[in-house]
Amino acid sequence: TGGEILFQGRDLLKLKEEERRKVRGAEMAMIFQDALSSLNPVLSVGEQLGEMFTVHRGMSRKQARSKAIELMERVRIPAAAERVRDYPHQFSGGMRQRIMIAMALALEPALIIADEPTTALDVTVQAQVMDLLAELQRELGMGLILITHDLGVVADVADRIAVMYAGRIVETAPVHDIYKAPAHPYTKGLLDSIPRLDQKGSELYAIKGLPPNLMHIPPGCAFNPRCPMAQDICRTEVPPLAEVDADRGSACFFWRECLDGTDSH
Ligand code: SF4
């Protein structure tokens, strides 16, 4: 409803629809969480990957097919040349997610947005897919925005983290600063909810209550009904994203107390 989306110096909200279409896929691409519902079930994966090259790069079908095989090899799909004719349902969940990554990489975008890319996968496959994404990101020098609920995944992959609550950024900082000492009670609650191997025998912490209905966000700080540090001001005023230091911000009136009161994670 407002603001700007700056990408390589341009505000995407000000682009015309035609210009925006050129940005999508070619300059930035997206990986969704459920590969099975994102892929077309009646086209082979080769056709779907190849389409990126016939439509955006004007290649022939033959050229597009060999590009599709190249991409499948790049995301380490075994026997790519044979499997290029297979349909999405013939692949495992992890392999399908690799195909989604291949599609996102096809036009070598400057930025990939990955929305919960590993949620539907089991833990071992999850780690393989994340490793692959991180490796390709380094190799190709792309930006990667990872949207996730999994703070364990973030710790391995991200340089910077922005914690969101009720549609707003409540804390943003270099990833290690956040894990060392969160400056927002919500971030602290999320970190405290991660099971730790060195703390066996005690009950796992859970943030009380439920996330708010976005149509009825509580007045003041949206986190106040669930926050163990809430004071009167939190129920009436919205905390601005205050500067904690040059590289870090927190939308909490009491970020100093939060920082002081934390153990390191
Ligand atoms: S502003 Fe108040 S309610 Fe919101 S996170 Fe900070 S202490 Fe909690």
Residues whose N, C-alpha, C, O or C-beta is under 5 A from the ligand:
A	BS01	SF4	P185 C221 F223 N224 C227 M229 A230 Q231 C234 P239 A251 C252 F253 F254
